[in-house]
Each structure stands twice: as structure tokens, then as C-alpha cells.
Amino acid sequence: MKRKSVLTKVLAATLTASMVLSGCAGKTAAPTATDQAGTDAATDASATGEVSSDEEMTFEIYDVAANYQGEQTGWYGKVLKDELNIKLNIIAPQVSGDPTSLYQTRCSSGNLGDIVILNNADMQECVDAGLVQPIDVSAYPNLAKLKEQIDLFNADLGDGTQTYAIPTEMNTNGPTAYMAETVLSYPAVPWNLYAEQGCPELKNLDDLLDLLKKIQDAHPTNEAGDKAYAISLWPDWDDTSIETVNQMTKWYGQEVNQSVLIGTDNTIMPLTDKNGAYYKMLKFLFKANQMGLVDPDSATQDWTTVCDNKMKQGRVYLFWYNWQRGFWNTPERGEERLNYAAVPVADTVIYQPSDYYYGSGRCWGIGSKVDETKKARIMEYLDWLASPAGATFQHAGTEGLIYTVNDDGTYTLTEDGLNRFNSDVQVPDDQGGGLWADGNNQVNQWILQDKDTNPETGECYDTNLWKSTIEANKTATINEWCEQFDAPTEVEYFKKSGLLTPVASVNKMLAIDDTDISLIRGQCAELTKDGSWKMIFAKDEAEFDSMWDSMVEQMNGLGWETLVKFDTEKYQPVIDARKAAK
């Protein structure tokens, strides 16, 4: 098999062209003493962490996590200006229309960005291609505290002797800690509607569908009279398969990783195995649609439409991400028993990694074209992101508007802070103006995970885990849920019921697709996504089964088994590292 990626080919062509051009150019003048002195000073600043911020500087960030393209404005933009005298210009492949073309074009220019935020595999490729430069975190106190994780990650980059990248979302709590009170993915419904049905015991997914059917039949619209559905989906997050289905597989002990399913039991199986959770959850959504529970707009609407026009308006009865609840739940609604809460399903086996001690699968780097002066300022910015101040701005917001400081130094969310995700919070002009949500950090990525402990408060940065927030959320919803299930939190209930044993979170540099694998993956992805959506809306079970078999047959003809073999070998180091972390 060929072992050259598309990026390698692009860069090879660019290198050839540049060699021809350089051969025609005249000799470059040697630097003057003044030039050399400036370079030395900048190099010293980058190495020591001492840098002047007197001059405003703009950083261009190529950011695979961003859902926004352009200048960072609003309250967070003002924070960056006040704290560091910098501006951010975000290049977001996700909203570019053609992310692959954008990536290849910028790589071929030799300048991906001043700062790059990439998936791990792409960072490996960019290091090999010379698109990012080495850094030294030892002179930066906040980054230096994360040096163990940073060094371990970089051992797999380049020749393993230099630091090129900083993993995203690290913490200092240890590799097996799980601090949250909820799991990432699990069924949740409005508590009042669950109680209205008598808090039924749910043995399996069929029982869950029966519950959702009764809820939707009893409440076909929201209070405004708009049609409501048990389930509303969106396709714009899909990559190699339907992302919603991918997240639901975690209810049954498996996580989708491209063409394979990785289990809590450390097994790896093909996505297309009928004994696997992808098939199971796709069948669940098919059955839901047969019962009239799936929003008919699901295959064509986008996330923003679902979130703003449906979830926030009480038009969707089943949530599965724990963070979806933030778009609806409030203390006031909790007292009215309207908040969403988990509904245990007895046969589930929850796939939940521990908190991201080693990182979350993406990383930060500095572009190879960045000069030493700008590099020093970028390193200052990255160190600030890893500081208590930077992490508090990221995960909470601004003091006064979003939270206040208690006498013991801990924090309490204000009314605006409690409602910042589900209502239009106006930011004062002297703090940047506009709406809070519009001014939030559009980079959409960070260095410290919110589960890390703030040394200034002794609590997590996650506002949901502040003692004051937990106390404020002890509403009728929470109190009744705790009484019903005889547990202080959802996680504690899952653990005592044998439904949850968190697996160790690891962050490994994985094998990169070569051109042949990339072609197979791309073709199979389109078949998987198209076939899966059609199966959800199949007219009957016979058509569902026929579609599944046809999809698998077509994929096998495109090299699916080769792809599965590649991904099985690719993810085996994750299994090995997970076993070692226990």
C-alpha cells in the first residue's frame, strides 16, 4: 500500500516549486547587527517567558473546533485585549464549506496559521511536513504544571525529542478520576412528564419508547402550541457515520471510532457488526420513527435550528447529551419540576471515559512561519489559557456579570450566570457589549478541562460543580429524583446499580490514513451516513434489514474489511494504554 497522504503529496509539489524559484533568486543579504540583535532578544523572550505586551498583536488561528469564522469580538474579545493586548482571527474549516480543500490549500502555502488547533493525526502530519515549530513550555509556570502530560504526548511526535504540541482539555486530577454528577450520554426527559407517567421502571429500550410515546401523546405541542416530538436529530455533525447514533452507542458500552466500536470491556468490533451498539441504536431510532416519535425535519435541519427553535422552546422530550440540559434547565424550572433528568434503563452499560487527564484528542501548535517575537506572545497567551484566570474566563465568564466571589473565596453564579446558556444575557458596554453567547470564546477549545481544580477556590472550574450551584440546583426536580432512585447524583446511582464503571481516558497519537485508506474511508462514510438516515425512515422492518444488508455489501466491495483491519490496529494502542492506566 502507498504510504503517502494527500498532504504529503501537496507539500511535495510545493517544495519542488519553491526549490525551482529559489534556484532563480539572487543571494540574500546577511542580517545586519541590528537585525540579529532583534532576533536574539525575541529568542530570549520566547525562551524565558518574559515578553512585552505594549504593542497590540493579532493571531490567526486555524481551528478545527470552531463553529465561527472571523475576529473574536464581544466580552471575550475584550478580555483578551485587556489581559494580553491581542486579537484573534479565527479560520474555521467546519464552516468553510470545503474543509479538506481549505486544509490542503493552506498547507500547500506553507502557512496553516499562527496558531493551529488540530486533531492529533493532523498534528502528526503537520510536524512531519514542517508546518509547526518546536516550543519550550518549561519557562511558563502554568504550562509547566502540565509538563508530564505534554511530554508524554510529544513522545509520539516527530522523533520524540522536542515539544511541538499542547494537548487540549487536560487536568491535574489523575488519569482515572471522574468528577461530574452526570455522564456524557444517557436518556433524559422532563421530570414532570416522567412523574406524570408514574415514574415507570424501564427495563430496556422498548420500555423507553413506550414512555416517550405516552409523553408525546399526552403533550403533542409545547405551551405555545408548536408541534413537539420525542426525538429531534440533525445531520450537520455527521462525519463517518451519524453522530447522534454514535453518541447513543455509549448507552450500551461502546464508543464509535471511525469504522470500529471500542467497548468498556476493551474489545474492538466493526461498526457494521449486528451485535454492536451502532446497529442497536439505529434500530432504536427506526422503531421510534415507526411510532411517530421522530421529528420529520431530522434529516435536513441543522444543529442551530434544533437548539434554538426546538430544544429551547420545549419541543423535544428526549435529550441524550448531558450538556443539552443547559439549554433548558434552570433553578426556577427545577422548582416547577420541568427540568430534564436521567431516566435509568436497566439493561444499559454506560461507556464513560474518565476526565481528560492526558488530553481530549486535539492539540495546539505554533505555525512554522511565526517569528520569535510573535511566538513569545503566543506562548504568553497559551500559558494564560492554562492559568486560573484564563480557565475561569473560559469556563465561567466575568466576575460581576456571571459570578460573584463569596467570603470564603469560592464563587456563586449570578442570575445571568445561571441563565447564560438558555436566555439572552446582555453584556454591559464596558465589558464588550452585545449578548453573552455571541461574545463567548469562539475558539471553542481550551487547555485546561473544566473538571480541573482551581487552586484559588479549591473547586472545579465547571460551574455545575461549584458548591453554590449544587445547592441552588437542589430543586424539587433534584430532590424528587434523589428520593425516587435513592442516590445523591446520577453517577452515584449508575455506579451502585452496576451500570457504570468509567474507563481510563487516554490520549494517543494514532496512525494516519494513507491515500488508499483515506479513499476507502471517504467512500464508506458516505454510504454509512446515507444508508443510516434512510434506515431511520424506512417504511418497515423488512426494508430496514434490506437497507442494512445492502449498505454492508456495498461497503465490503469498496474495501470496508481493509478499513476495519486498519482501524483495529490503529486503536489497539488505546486499549493497551487504557489497561496500563488502571
C-alpha positions in Angstrom: 0.0 0.0 0.0 1.1 3.6 -0.7 2.1 5.4 2.5 1.9 8.9 1.3 -1.0 11.1 2.5 -2.8 13.7 0.4 -1.0 16.4 2.4 2.4 14.8 1.7 1.7 15.0 -2.0 0.6 18.6 -1.8 3.7 19.6 0.2 6.0 17.7 -2.1 4.7 19.6 -5.1 5.0 22.9 -3.2 8.6 22.1 -2.2 9.6 21.3 -5.8 8.2 24.6 -6.9 10.0 26.5 -4.2 13.3 24.9 -5.0 13.0 26.0 -8.6 12.2 29.5 -7.6 15.0 29.7 -5.0 17.4 28.5 -7.7 16.5 31.5 -9.8 16.7 34.0 -7.0 19.7 36.1 -6.1 21.7 35.7 -2.9 20.0 37.1 0.2 21.9 39.8 2.2 23.3 38.7 5.5 21.4 40.1 8.5 22.7 43.4 10.0 23.8 43.7 13.6 20.5 45.4 14.4 18.5 42.6 12.8 20.5 40.0 14.7 20.1 41.8 18.0 16.3 42.0 17.5 16.2 38.3 16.7 18.3 37.4 19.8 16.1 39.5 22.0 12.9 37.8 20.7 14.5 34.4 21.1 15.4 35.2 24.7 11.9 36.4 25.4 10.4 33.2 23.9 12.7 31.0 26.0 12.2 32.8 29.3 8.6 33.7 29.1 9.3 37.4 29.6 7.6 39.4 26.9 6.3 43.0 26.3 2.6 43.3 25.5 2.8 47.0 24.8 2.0 46.5 21.1 -1.4 45.1 20.1 -0.9 41.9 18.1 -3.3 39.7 16.0 -3.0 35.9 15.9 -4.5 33.9 13.1 -5.9 30.6 14.4 -6.6 27.7 12.2 -9.1 25.9 14.3 -10.8 22.6 13.6 -13.1 23.0 16.7 -14.5 26.4 15.8 -18.1 26.9 14.6 -17.4 30.6 13.8 -15.0 32.3 11.4 -13.7 35.8 11.8 -12.5 38.1 14.6 -13.2 37.2 18.2 -15.4 40.0 19.5 -17.7 40.7 22.4 -16.9 40.2 26.1 -14.2 37.5 25.5 -12.5 39.7 22.8 -12.4 42.5 25.3 -10.8 40.1 28.0 -8.1 39.2 25.5 -7.5 42.8 24.7 -7.3 43.9 28.4 -5.3 40.9 29.6 -2.9 40.3 26.8 -3.4 43.1 24.2 -4.2 40.6 21.5 -6.8 39.9 18.9 -7.8 36.6 17.4 -8.7 36.0 13.8 -10.3 32.5 13.5 -10.1 30.3 10.4 -12.8 27.6 10.8 -12.7 24.7 8.4 -16.0 23.5 9.8 -17.8 26.5 8.4 -15.7 27.0 5.2 -17.9 24.7 3.0 -15.0 22.6 2.0 -12.7 21.8 5.0 -10.5 19.4 3.1 -9.8 21.9 0.3 -9.1 24.7 2.9 -6.7 22.5 4.8 -4.8 21.4 1.7 -4.6 24.9 0.3 -3.3 26.4 3.5 -0.8 23.6 3.9 0.5 24.0 0.4 1.1 27.7 1.1 3.4 26.6 4.0 1.4 28.7 6.4 -1.5 26.9 8.1 -1.8 29.6 10.7 0.0 31.4 13.5 -1.7 29.1 16.0 -3.1 25.7 14.8 -5.7 23.6 16.7 -5.8 20.2 15.0 -6.9 16.7 15.6 -4.0 14.5 16.8 -3.5 12.7 13.5 -3.3 16.0 11.5 -0.8 17.4 14.0 1.4 14.4 13.4 1.2 15.0 9.7 2.0 18.7 10.1 5.0 18.1 12.3 6.4 15.7 9.7 5.7 18.3 7.0 7.4 21.1 8.9 4.3 23.2 9.3 4.6 23.6 13.0 7.7 24.6 15.1 9.1 23.3 18.4 8.2 25.1 21.6 9.5 25.0 25.2 6.9 25.1 28.0 9.4 24.9 30.9 9.6 28.7 31.3 5.9 29.1 31.5 4.6 28.3 35.0 1.1 27.3 34.2 2.0 25.1 31.2 5.0 23.7 33.2 2.5 22.2 35.7 1.1 20.1 32.8 4.6 19.0 31.5 4.1 15.4 32.4 1.1 15.1 30.0 2.7 17.4 27.4 5.9 15.4 27.3 4.1 12.0 27.1 2.0 13.3 24.2 5.0 14.7 22.3 7.0 11.5 22.7 5.0 10.3 19.7 5.5 13.4 17.6 8.5 13.8 15.2 11.5 12.0 16.6 10.1 12.3 20.1 12.9 14.6 21.3 11.1 18.0 21.0 7.8 19.6 22.1 5.6 20.6 19.2 2.1 20.5 20.6 0.0 21.1 23.7 -3.0 18.7 24.2 -6.4 20.2 24.7 -8.5 19.8 27.9 -6.0 18.4 30.3 -6.5 18.3 34.1 -4.4 17.6 37.1 -6.8 15.3 39.0 -5.2 12.0 37.8 -5.9 9.6 34.9 -8.9 7.7 36.3 -10.8 10.5 38.1 -14.4 11.3 37.0 -15.7 14.4 38.8 -19.1 15.0 37.1 -22.5 14.2 38.5 -23.9 13.1 35.2 -22.5 11.0 32.3 -22.0 12.5 28.8 -24.6 10.5 27.0 -27.8 9.0 28.6 -31.5 9.4 28.1 -33.1 12.3 30.0 -36.7 13.6 29.9 -38.6 16.4 31.7 -39.1 15.2 35.3 -42.7 16.3 35.5 -43.6 14.3 32.4 -41.8 11.2 33.7 -43.6 11.6 37.1 -46.9 12.1 35.3 -46.5 8.6 33.8 -45.9 7.2 37.3 -42.1 7.1 37.2 -42.2 3.7 35.4 -39.3 1.2 35.7 -37.6 1.0 32.3 -36.1 -2.4 31.6 -34.9 -1.8 28.1 -35.2 0.5 25.0 -38.7 -0.8 24.2 -39.8 0.5 27.6 -38.1 3.8 26.9 -40.0 4.1 23.6 -43.3 3.3 25.3 -42.6 6.1 27.9 -41.8 8.6 25.1 -44.9 7.6 23.2 -47.1 8.3 26.2 -45.4 11.6 26.9 -45.8 12.8 23.3 -49.4 11.6 23.1 -50.2 13.5 26.2 -48.3 16.6 25.1 -48.3 16.8 21.3 -47.3 20.5 21.5 -45.4 22.8 23.7 -47.2 25.5 25.8 -47.1 27.9 22.8 -48.9 25.3 20.6 -45.9 24.3 18.5 -45.6 20.7 17.4 -43.3 18.7 19.7 -41.6 15.4 19.2 -39.9 12.9 21.5 -36.7 13.0 19.3 -35.3 15.6 17.0 -32.0 14.9 15.2 -29.6 16.9 13.0 -27.1 15.7 10.3 -24.6 18.6 10.2 -22.3 17.0 12.8 -22.0 13.7 11.0 -18.5 12.6 9.9 -18.0 9.0 9.0 -21.4 7.9 10.4 -24.5 9.5 12.1 -23.1 11.4 15.1 -26.3 11.1 17.1 -26.3 7.3 16.8 -22.6 7.4 17.7 -23.4 9.1 21.0 -26.2 6.8 21.8 -24.0 3.7 21.4 -22.5 4.8 24.7 -25.7 3.7 26.5 -24.6 0.2 25.6 -21.0 0.1 26.4 -19.4 1.1 23.1 -17.9 4.2 21.5 -17.7 4.7 17.8 -14.2 5.3 16.5 -14.5 5.6 12.7 -15.1 2.1 11.4 -14.9 0.3 14.7 -16.6 0.1 18.1 -14.5 0.2 21.2 -16.1 -1.3 24.3 -15.8 -0.8 28.0 -14.6 -4.4 28.1 -11.6 -3.4 25.9 -13.0 -5.2 22.8 -12.9 -3.8 19.3 -15.5 -4.8 16.7 -16.6 -3.5 13.3 -19.2 -0.7 13.2 -21.3 -3.0 11.0 -21.5 -5.9 13.4 -25.2 -6.6 14.1 -24.3 -7.4 17.7 -22.8 -4.0 18.1 -24.4 -0.8 19.6 -24.5 1.2 16.3 -26.9 -1.3 14.8 -28.9 -1.5 18.0 -29.3 2.3 18.3 -30.0 2.8 14.6 -32.8 0.2 15.1 -34.0 2.1 18.2 -34.4 5.3 16.1 -36.1 3.3 13.3 -38.6 2.0 15.8 -39.1 5.5 17.3 -40.0 6.8 13.8 -42.4 3.9 13.2 -44.2 5.1 16.4 -44.3 8.7 15.1 -41.7 9.9 17.7 -39.0 11.3 15.4 -39.2 14.9 14.1 -39.7 14.6 10.3 -37.2 17.5 9.8 -34.4 15.5 11.4 -32.6 14.6 8.2 -32.4 18.1 6.8 -32.3 20.6 9.7 -29.1 21.8 11.4 -28.0 21.9 15.0 -28.7 25.7 15.4 -32.3 25.2 14.3 -32.9 22.2 16.7 -31.3 24.0 19.6 -32.8 27.5 19.2 -36.2 26.6 17.7 -37.0 23.3 19.4 -34.9 22.4 22.4 -35.0 25.8 24.0 -38.8 26.0 23.2 -39.7 22.8 25.0 -40.4 20.9 21.7 -38.1 17.9 22.2 -38.7 15.4 25.0 -35.6 13.2 24.9 -32.1 14.7 25.5 -29.1 12.4 25.4 -26.1 14.7 25.8 -25.8 15.9 29.4 -24.9 19.4 28.2 -28.2 19.7 26.3 -29.9 20.2 29.6 -28.1 23.5 30.0 -30.3 24.9 27.2 -33.4 24.3 29.3 -32.7 23.5 32.9 -32.8 26.4 35.4 -33.4 26.6 39.2 -36.8 28.1 38.5 -37.9 25.4 36.2 -36.4 22.9 38.6 -38.8 24.1 41.3 -41.6 23.6 38.8 -40.3 20.1 38.2 -39.8 21.0 34.5 -36.0 20.3 34.3 -34.6 17.3 32.4 -33.3 14.4 34.4 -31.9 11.0 33.6 -34.3 8.1 33.4 -32.4 4.8 34.2 -32.8 1.9 31.7 -31.9 -1.3 33.5 -30.1 -3.1 30.7 -27.7 -0.2 29.8 -23.9 -0.5 30.3 -22.6 3.1 30.1 -19.4 3.9 28.2 -17.9 6.9 30.0 -14.2 7.7 29.9 -12.7 9.4 32.9 -11.9 13.1 32.8 -9.3 14.2 30.2 -6.1 14.0 32.2 -3.9 13.4 29.1 -6.0 15.5 26.7 -9.1 15.1 24.5 -7.8 14.2 21.1 -6.9 17.6 19.7 -3.9 19.8 20.3 -2.4 23.3 20.0 0.7 24.2 18.0 2.5 27.2 16.6 3.0 27.6 12.8 6.4 27.3 11.4 6.2 30.8 9.7 5.8 32.6 13.1 8.8 34.8 14.0 10.3 34.7 17.5 8.6 38.0 18.6 5.1 36.7 17.8 6.0 33.2 19.1 6.8 34.8 22.5 3.4 36.5 22.6 1.6 33.3 21.6 3.4 31.4 24.3 2.2 34.0 26.8 -1.4 33.6 25.5 -1.2 29.8 25.8 0.2 30.0 29.4 -2.6 32.4 30.3 -5.1 29.9 29.0 -3.7 27.4 31.4 -3.8 29.8 34.3 -6.6 30.0 36.9 -7.6 33.4 35.5 -7.7 32.2 31.9 -9.6 29.0 32.8 -12.1 30.9 34.9 -12.9 33.3 32.0 -13.2 30.2 29.7 -15.4 28.0 31.9 -17.4 30.6 33.8 -17.1 34.1 32.5 -16.6 37.6 34.0 -16.8 38.4 37.7 -19.8 40.6 38.5 -21.9 39.7 35.5 -21.6 35.9 35.6 -20.4 35.2 39.1 -19.6 36.8 42.4 -16.9 35.9 45.0 -18.0 34.6 48.3 -16.4 35.4 51.7 -14.5 32.1 51.6 -13.1 32.8 48.1 -15.5 30.4 46.3 -17.8 31.6 43.6 -21.6 31.8 43.1 -23.3 32.3 39.8 -25.5 35.3 39.4 -29.0 35.2 37.9 -27.4 36.0 34.5 -24.8 33.3 35.1 -27.4 30.7 35.8 -29.2 31.6 32.6 -26.3 32.4 30.2 -26.9 29.3 28.0 -30.7 29.5 27.7 -31.5 33.2 27.5 -30.2 36.4 26.0 -27.9 37.8 28.6 -26.9 41.4 27.7 -23.3 42.3 28.4 -22.6 45.9 29.6 -20.8 48.1 27.1 -17.8 48.5 29.4 -17.4 44.7 29.3 -17.6 44.4 25.5 -21.4 44.8 24.9 -23.7 42.6 22.9 -25.1 39.2 24.0 -23.1 37.0 26.2 -23.5 33.9 24.0 -22.3 35.9 20.9 -19.2 37.1 22.7 -18.3 33.7 24.2 -14.9 32.2 23.3 -15.4 31.3 19.6 -12.1 29.3 19.5 -14.3 26.6 21.2 -11.2 24.9 22.6 -9.1 25.2 25.7 -6.1 23.8 27.5 -7.5 23.1 31.0 -10.6 20.9 31.2 -13.4 22.4 33.3 -13.0 19.4 35.7 -9.6 20.6 36.8 -9.4 22.1 40.3 -9.0 25.9 40.6 -6.2 26.4 43.2 -7.7 29.7 44.1 -11.1 28.3 45.1 -10.5 24.6 45.7 -13.4 23.8 43.4 -13.6 22.7 39.8 -13.8 25.3 37.1 -17.1 23.6 36.0 -19.7 25.9 37.3 -22.1 23.0 37.7 -19.8 21.5 40.3 -19.5 24.6 42.5 -21.0 24.0 45.9 -23.1 27.1 45.5 -24.5 25.8 42.2 -25.2 22.3 43.6 -27.1 24.0 46.5 -29.0 26.2 44.1 -29.9 23.2 42.0 -31.4 21.3 44.9 -34.8 22.0 43.4 -38.0 19.9 43.5 -36.7 18.1 40.4 -33.4 17.0 42.0 -34.9 16.3 45.4 -37.6 14.1 43.9 -35.2 12.3 41.6 -32.8 11.6 44.5 -35.7 10.2 46.6 -37.0 8.1 43.7 -33.6 6.5 43.0 -32.1 6.6 46.5 -28.9 8.3 45.3 -27.3 11.8 45.7 -26.4 12.0 42.0 -27.0 10.3 38.7 -23.4 9.0 38.6 -23.6 7.5 42.1 -26.8 5.8 41.1 -25.3 4.3 38.0 -22.2 3.1 39.9 -24.2 1.4 42.7 -26.5 -0.2 40.1 -23.6 -1.6 38.2 -24.4 0.4 35.1 -21.2 2.5 35.1 -17.5 1.9 35.6 -15.6 4.7 34.0 -12.8 3.7 31.7 -9.4 5.4 31.8 -9.1 8.3 29.4 -6.0 8.2 27.2 -4.6 10.4 24.5 -2.6 8.6 22.0 -1.0 9.6 18.7 -2.7 7.2 16.2 -1.8 6.0 12.7 -2.5 8.4 9.8 -4.6 7.4 6.9 -2.6 6.9 3.7 -4.2 7.7 0.3 -5.8 4.3 -0.2 -7.3 4.2 3.3 -8.5 7.8 3.0 -10.3 6.9 -0.2 -11.9 3.9 1.3 -12.9 5.8 4.4 -14.4 8.6 2.5 -16.5 6.4 0.2 -17.7 4.2 3.1 -18.5 7.2 5.2 -20.9 8.5 2.5 -22.6 5.1 2.2 -22.8 4.8 6.0 -24.4 8.2 6.5 -26.8 8.0 3.6 -27.8 4.4 4.4 -28.2 5.1 8.1 -30.5 8.1 7.6 -32.6 6.1 5.1 -32.9 3.3 7.6 -34.3 5.5 10.3 -37.1 6.5 7.9 -37.5 3.0 6.4 -41.2 2.1 5.8 -41.0 -1.2 7.7 -38.5 -3.6 9.3 -38.1 -5.7 6.2 -36.9 -2.6 4.3 -34.6 -1.6 7.2 -32.9 -5.0 7.2 -32.6 -5.0 3.4 -31.1 -1.5 3.5 -28.6 -2.6 6.2 -27.5 -5.6 4.3 -27.2 -3.7 1.0 -25.1 -1.0 2.7 -22.7 -3.5 4.2 -22.4 -5.4 0.9 -21.6 -2.1 -0.9 -19.0 -1.1 1.7 -17.4 -4.5 1.6 -17.0 -4.0 -2.2 -15.2 -0.7 -1.5 -12.6 -2.2 0.9 -14.5 -2.0 4.2 -12.8 -5.0 5.7 -9.4 -3.5 4.9 -10.5 -0.3 6.7 -11.7 -2.2 9.7 -8.4 -4.1 9.9 -6.5 -0.7 9.7 -8.7 0.9 12.4 -8.5 -2.2 14.7 -4.7 -2.0 14.6 -4.9 1.8 14.9 -6.9 1.8 18.1 -5.2 -1.2 19.8 -2.7 1.2 21.4 -5.7 3.0 23.1 -6.8 -0.3 24.6 -3.3 -1.1 25.8 -2.8 2.4 27.3 -6.2 2.2 29.0 -5.2 -1.1 30.6 -1.9 0.3 31.8 -3.6 3.4 33.3 -5.8 1.4 35.7 
